[in-house]
């Protein structure tokens, strides 16, 4: 899922996202949309789908990660999270109940339960207390979810989030707890927050031994192309990450043969396509030399082209992974791809 925090992918419009990237789902963020444009605007417009003219599914992060990142301007209690807006300093409260209400108003097809995202590293005692707080909030959120109905005539599903930092027993306990809630899908949170990659993979394995295979399993905020292939190998179905868009805007391109830092001098006179037989039309239309020129010149078009390229590559990667799984050739293909994806061209 491309990350459209405020209802948009930086540098792209929804037509490009649908027609060129062929994205199946967009991620937006409850915290940011709550603050701006605000729930009154979204409700009057008929929900986020109509507001941004996007007819495919939307998943909204509950805001737990954003509240986590506002550590200097927030306070957590069993009741909820009290925080100050990063925009104007105004004070607000998120509870498990009103976060469900807000996401109902946004109109998200998949809503995330409110949780606390623990930092890395953190003490075992803190991770345990935080996990129990997340579970307490989940019970209240599910109750509110069952008491309310969608605003705009389409189904809305609530995904609980597994927490527990990098502690195996906590992850197991959290996975069992949320599995028993019998929701449409489940998320794995609190990873990709600074821990070594091998720890993240270990925790994914631990959790996915417990989460039901018959429901979607969503690894939040991950990751690089290599991270995604490793997580798919461990049973993950859904991903979101800012890496393809943010890195693209900064000149880092992902290709089937490795990574390209388009700012490097070696591309100044390279008039070959961004990627031979690439995943999007930009690979056929524009040369490496041209994109380097745009990037060095700080032209807005550079961010647009790079974003479109990287998102198209990511979509190709997961579609190809699915095809390889169906052909029973995933593991050999993955090994070959990871060797290429780790290269810097």
Secondary structure, DSSP 8 states (H G I E B T S, - for coil): -EE-TTSS-TT--HHHHHHTS--SEEEEEHHHHHHTT-HHHHHHHTSHHHHHT--SEEEEE-SHHHHHHTGGGEEE-SS-EEEE-TTT--EEEE-HHHHHHHHHHHT-SEEE-------SS--HHHHHHHHHHHHHHHHHHHHHHHH---SSSS--EEEEEE--TT-HHHHHHHHHHHHTT--SEEEE-S-SSS--HHHHHHHHHHHHTTS-TTSEEEETTB--HHHHHHHHHTT--EEB-SHHHHHHHTTEEEETTEEEETTSGGGTT--SBSSTT-SSHHHHH-BHHHHHHHHHTT-HHHHHHHHHHHHHHHHHHHHHHHHHHHTT-HHHHHHHHHHHHT-B-
